[in-house]
Amino acid sequence: MSTLGDIGKLLEQIPLWKRLKSIPGEVDELRTRLEKLENAIAERPALENCPICGAGNLKVKTVRDHPTFGAMGIQERTMQCDDPNCGHTEQRMHDPLGLTKK
C-alpha cells in the first residue's frame, strides 16, 4: 500500500497531474453552461425564412437612416438571405422607438 501512497505523493508534485484532476469538474461546469445556452437559444424566436428560396434566413446586413423619414428616427434596413445559392436582398423600414405604432 505504501507504494501506491508514494506514487500518489509523486503525482501530486507534477503540475500536469493537478491540472488533469481538475478536468472532470470543468467538464461538468461546461456542460451546465452549454445546456443553459442551448435553452436560451431554443426560447428565442426563429429567424425569418427567405421569401424567395425558403431555405435561408433573412439577416440584417446594413442599417441607415431612412431617406425620407430618417429625421423622425425611422431606419432603413437591408435584409439579405444567408443561403449562398440565393443571395436575395430587400429593404425594410424599421422604427426602433416604436413611434409609428398605435
VOSE-72334 format. One record per residue (C-alpha): residue number from 1; z, y, x. Coordinates in Angstrom, 1 decimal, m for minus. Each point is the difference from the previous one (the first is absolute). Example, Ala and Ser with C-alpha at 12.3 -4.5 7.8 and 13.67 -1.06 7.14 Angstrom:
<recs>
   resi        z        y        x
      1      7.8     m4.5     12.3
      2     m0.7      3.4      1.4
</recs>
This chain:
<recs>
   resi        z        y        x
      1      0.0      0.0      0.0
      2      0.7      2.4      2.8
      3     m3.6     m0.2      1.1
      4     m1.1      1.2     m3.4
      5      2.5      2.8      0.2
      6     m1.2      0.9      3.5
      7     m3.6      0.1     m1.2
      8      1.0      2.2     m2.9
      9      1.8      2.4      2.4
     10     m3.0      0.1      2.3
     11     m2.4      0.7     m2.9
     12      2.2      2.9     m1.2
     13     m0.6      1.7      3.3
     14     m3.7      0.0     m0.5
     15     m1.2      3.1     m1.9
     16     m3.0     m1.9     m1.5
     17      2.4     m2.5     m1.5
     18      2.1      2.7     m1.6
     19     m3.2      1.4     m1.5
     20     m1.2     m3.4     m1.2
     21      3.4     m0.5     m1.8
     22     m0.5      3.3     m2.0
     23     m3.5     m1.0     m1.3
     24      1.0     m2.0     m3.0
     25      2.0      2.9     m1.4
     26     m2.8      2.4      0.7
     27     m2.5     m2.3     m1.8
     28      2.3     m0.1     m3.0
     29      0.3      3.8     m0.1
     30     m3.8      0.4      0.3
     31     m0.5     m2.5     m2.8
     32      2.3      2.1     m2.2
     33     m1.8      3.2      0.9
     34     m3.4     m1.6     m0.6
     35      1.1     m1.3     m3.4
     36      1.2      3.5     m1.0
     37     m3.3      1.5      1.1
     38     m2.1     m2.6     m1.9
     39      2.1      0.7     m3.1
     40     m0.6      3.8      0.4
     41     m3.7     m0.5      0.3
     42     m0.1     m2.3     m3.0
     43      1.7      2.7     m2.1
     44     m2.7      2.6      0.8
     45     m2.9      0.4     m2.3
     46     m3.3     m1.6      1.2
     47     m2.6      2.2      1.5
     48     m2.9      1.0     m2.2
     49     m3.0     m2.3      0.3
     50     m3.4      1.4      0.9
     51     m2.0      0.7     m3.2
     52     m3.2     m0.9      1.8
     53      0.7     m3.3      1.9
     54      3.3     m1.0     m1.6
     55      0.9     m1.8      3.3
     56      1.4      3.0      1.9
     57      2.8      2.5     m0.7
     58     m0.5      3.7     m0.1
     59      2.0      1.9      2.6
     60      0.4      3.7      0.6
     61     m2.1      1.1      3.0
     62      0.3      3.8     m0.1
     63      1.9      2.6     m1.9
     64     m1.0      3.7     m0.3
     65      0.6      2.9     m2.3
     66     m2.3     m0.3     m3.1
     67     m2.9      2.5      0.5
     68      0.7      1.6     m3.4
     69      3.6     m0.7     m0.9
     70      1.5     m0.2      3.5
     71      1.8      3.3     m0.5
     72      1.9     m1.6     m2.8
     73      1.1     m2.9      2.2
     74     m2.6     m2.5     m1.1
     75     m1.4     m2.3      2.7
     76     m3.2     m1.9      0.4
     77      0.3     m3.5      1.4
     78     m2.7     m2.1      1.4
     79      0.5     m3.6     m0.9
     80     m1.7     m2.8      1.9
     81     m0.3     m3.7     m0.6
     82      1.6     m2.0      2.8
     83     m2.6     m2.8     m0.3
     84     m2.4      0.4      3.0
     85     m2.8     m1.4     m2.0
     86      0.3      2.6     m2.7
     87      1.1      3.4      1.4
     88      0.0      1.7     m3.4
     89      1.5      3.5      0.0
     90      0.9      2.4     m2.8
     91      1.7      3.4     m0.4
     92      3.1      0.4     m2.2
     93      2.1      2.9     m1.1
     94      3.7     m0.4      0.7
     95      2.9      2.2     m1.2
     96      2.9     m0.8      2.3
     97      2.4      2.2     m1.9
     98     m1.0     m1.3     m3.5
     99     m0.7      3.5     m1.2
    100     m3.0     m1.1     m2.1
    101      2.0     m2.6     m2.0
    102      1.4      1.0     m3.4
</recs>
